[in-house]
Amino acid sequence: MQKTGTYILAIESSCDDTSCAVLIDNHVLSNITANQSIHEQYGGVIPELASRDHQKNIVPVVEAALKKANIKLTEINAVAVTSGPGLMGSLLVGLSFAKSLSLALNVPLIEVNHMQAHILAHFIEEENDVAPGFPFLCLTVSGGHTQLVKVNDHLDFEILGQTIDDAVGEAFDKAAKILGLPYPGGPLIDKLAKEGDRTKFRFATTNVPGHDYSFSGIKTSFLYFVQNEMHKNKNFIEENLKDICASYQHHLINVLLKNAKKVLKETGIQYFAIAGGVSANSELRSQVKQMAEENNLKCFIPKFEYCTDNAAMIGVTAFYKFQKKQFSDVSVVPQTRMEL
């Protein structure tokens, strides 16, 4: 016998992961994701190849999610889907499938902002987990975004600072490419940094007014640093790889948290959270915990499975939109850029 509540089938296809989740209210029954390994050989995501793989993966992923949740399609009360931001072709696959499903089942369609969903992953109901109180400050960090967001309610967001150029995830991946590491490079830098000296090397910081960020100059500084050292010693990377990774990672995280600390002090907010793919970084998670202890803050760090792109976060966002009857119609289109 199934529990009573709102059953939501959620689809996420904003980049290169095809994901489907089934939730009852804000509790996850299943969360299935198909990754795409084809992009590794190109050193980054190729949009056309990503959309093709989404077409191959979406039906098996949805079927697997329903099977694991032990739910029939006829029991679904709403279909949720990422409408942006993301890659146009990838978003189009998920949206088209979700629209068709919504029409076939005659249930509401709920479009979800991908970045809002990363933040609301903190409200997925898990045993012994405690969600942030309102208002809280969320540092949202990924390959495409870096934002400091004041969250006043489940669906009330205010950006207090953001990158004016590249995201911190891009700064990680670009450095990995310069060092000759395979894609995706961010997790590899994190792994290598565990055995390195984070004080060995120093890198430039770009000063930006207010609480905004800039990472393009840091990336350029890193490139020139490596080139100069390689000119003096062609084995520089090989001999210092772990120390380079540790120092660069430490620098990026210091930049991230410097602004966060300023905002927390100015606003008096006592709840601090991180979200997005880079929130899986072990050094960031460690420093956030340390910062919280030193400043008497309550910090909230998502489980690893809810850091990277996943449909569970789309589903929990849709749950709160469902409660307010914020439904969409089939005219909704993919948006490569989308404001909170």
N, C-alpha and C positions, 0 to 999 in steps of 0.2 A: 504493500500500500504506500503510495507516494505522499510526501508531506504536503501540507497546504502552503501556498505562497505564490509568488510571481516567478514563473519559469522563463528565463531569458536565454536565448541562443545568441552568442556574440561572435563576431568575425573581425579579425585584424589582419590587414594585408597592406600596410602602409609602405613597407620597404621590401625586404627579401625573406621575411618569415611569414608563412601562412599558418594562422592560428584560429582555433575555434574553441569556445568554452561554453559550458552550460551551467547556469547558476539558478538557485532558488533564492530570491531576494538578493542579499549580498554574500551568500555562501556559495562557494565554488564546488560543483559536483564533478566537473571535468575541465581540463585545460590542456588541449593537445596542440603541439606546434611542430610544423615541418620546416626544417632549415634548408637553405640552398647552399651547397658546397661549390657550385660551379664558378662563383665569383672569386674564389681563392686564387685561381690561375691568372686573374686579371688585376689583382691587387685592389679591388674595390667593386662596389655593386654596379652591374651593367643593367640599366632600367629595362631594356627590351627583354633580356634574358630573365629578369626577375618576374616580369608580368607573364611570360610564357610558363614559368614554373608554377606560378600561382594558379594558372588554369589547370595544370596537371594535379596540383595538390589539394585544391579546395574541397572537392567532393569526398575524397578519402578522409581528409581531416575532419570534416563535419560528421561523417558517418562514425568515425572513431570516437569523437566527443560524445555523440548521442549514445553510442554503445556503452562507453565507460560510465556515463551518468545514469544509464538504465532508464532513459527517457525516450518516448516516442515523439515524433514531430508534431503529432496532433495535440500533445500536451503543452507545447510551447505557447506562451502568452505574448511574447514580443521578440522581434529580431533586431539586434543591435549591430552596428557596423562603423568602422572608422571611415570618416569622410575627408579627413585631412588633419594636419599637414602630412605630406608624403610624396611618393613618386606617382605621377599621373596614371600610368599604365597599371601599376600595382593596386592603387586605390580603386580603379575602375573595375577590376576583376571582383574584388570583395563587394563593392557597392552593387554591381549588377546581380551578383548571386543573392545578396541580401534582399534586394528589391523583389526579385522573383519569388523568393521564399515567403516574404511578407504578403505578397499578393496571393500566392497559392494557399497559404494558411489563413488568410484574412485576419492577420494580427498586425498591431502597430509596428512601424519601422522607426527606429531611433538612431539618428546619426550622432556620432561621438567625436569630439575633438581629441586627437591622440595625446596631446600634451596635458589636457585636463585629466585624461585617463591615467597617465603616469602618476600624477599627484594623488588621485583617488584610489590608487592601488593600496594605499594605507588603510582603506576602509573595507577591504575584503575581510570577511568574518573568519577568523581563525581561532582555534582554541587557545586561551590564555593571552591572546594578543590584545593590546590596548590601542585604540585609534587616537590621533592627536585631538586636542581640544581646539576650539576656535577662539580667536584667530591664531593661525600658525604660519610660520615662514617656511617655504619649501624651496630648496635649491634643486632645480630640475636640470640635470646634466645628461647630454646624450651626444650622438654623432652629429646631430643637426641643430641642437638647441642648448643654450645655457641661459637660465632665467632664475631670478629671485622673485618668488611669487608669494604675495600675502593672500592667504586663503581665509576668507571671512565666513564661508559656509560651503556646503558640498558643491554648489554651483555658482559661487560668487568668488571670482579671482581678480587679483590686482597685481600687475607686473610692476615691481619696484626697481628692477635692474635687469639688464640682459646684454648679451654680446652684441657689439656693433658690427662685427664681421664674422669670424669663424667661431664654431662651437669648440668646447674643450675636447669633445670626443674626436673631432677632426685633428686637433693639435696632438693628441696621442697617436692617432693612426698615421699622420704625416711623419712624425718622428720615427715611428716603427719602420716606415718605408725607407727613410733615409738611412736607417741602421741595417737595412737588408732583411728585416723580419717579415714573415709571411702575413697576409691579411686573414682575419682582422688582427691588427697589431696591438691594440690597447690592452687586451688581457695578457698578451705575452710580455709587454713592458711591466705590468703589475707582477707577473710571476718572476721575472728576472730581477726586479727591484728588491724582492724579499732578501736576496743574498748580496745586495750592493750597499755601498756607503752613500747615503743621501746627502752628505755634506761635501762630497769630493769635488763637484763642479757647480758653478753658478751660471745663471742665465738672466737675460734682460727682462724687465717688466715694462709693459706699456701703461702709462698713466692715462686714465680715462675719467672725465668729470662725472660726478654723481656716483651711482652704484652700478654703472654699466661695466662691461668687460670688453677686452680686446685680446684676441689670441693670434692674430695674423702676424704681428710683430715678434711674438715669442717664437712662432714657428720659423720665421726668417732668421732670427738670432740663433736658433738651434742649428739650422742648416749651415750658417757661416761658421759656427763653432766647430762643427764636425769637419767641414772642409779645411779649415785652418789647421786643426790638429792632425788630420790625415796628411796634409802637406808636409808636416814635420815628422810624422811617423805613420807609414802606410798600414801598420798593424794596430793603430790606435783603437779602432772599434772592437776588434777581436780581443785585445788585451784589457779593455776597460768597459765592456758591454754592460755588465751588471751595475757598475757604479754610475755609468751614464744614465741608465734606466731609472735607478733609484733617485739620482739628483734631479732629473727632469720631471719625474712624477711628483716628487716632493715640492718642486717649484710650482707646478700647475695647481696642486691642491692648496698650497699656501695662498695663491692668487684667488682661488675660488672662495676660500673661507675668510679671507681678509674682508671682502665686501659683505659677506654674510654677518660677520661679527659687528660691523658698523651698523647695518640695518637693525639687527637685534637690539643693539644698545640704544639706537635712536627711537625705536618704536616701543621698546619695553616688552616685546613679545617673548614669552617664556617657552614656547613650543617650537622646535626646529626639526624639520624633516628633509630627507633627500629622496630623489626619485630619478628615474631614467636609467639608461644602460650603463652610464659611468658610475652610478651609485652602487654597482657591484664591485667597484674597485676596493681592494682590501685596505689600502692606505687611507683612502678617503673615509671609509667606514670607521677605521681606527681613530683618525684625527677628529671626526665628528663626535665620537664618544668622549674623547679627551676634552674637547672644547665644551661639551655639555657639562662634564664634571667640574671643570674649572670655573664655569660661569653660572652654575646652579640652574641649568636648563634641562628640560625634558626633551630627549632626542628620539626620533622615530626613523628606523632604517628598514626598508622593505626586505622581504625574503628574496633570495637570489632569483627564484623563478618568476617574481613579479617586477624585477628590475628591467630586464630586456623586453622587447616587444612581445606582448602576449594578449590573448583575447579575454582573459579573466578581468583585466583592468578595464577593458571596454564594457564588459558586462556589468561590473559594479557601478560604473558611471551611468550606464543606461538604467540601472535600478533606481537611482535618485531622479533621473529625468522622467522615468515612468511614473513615479509618485506624483510629479507635478504635471503629468500629461503633456510633456514636451515631445510630441511626436513629429515625424517628418512625413512628407509624401514622396512619391516616386520621381518627382522632378529634381530631387537633390543630386548634385553633381560633385565629383571629386575636387578638392581644393589643395593645390600644392603648398599654398601658404594659408594659414588660418589663425586668427587672433583668439586669445583666450576669452 
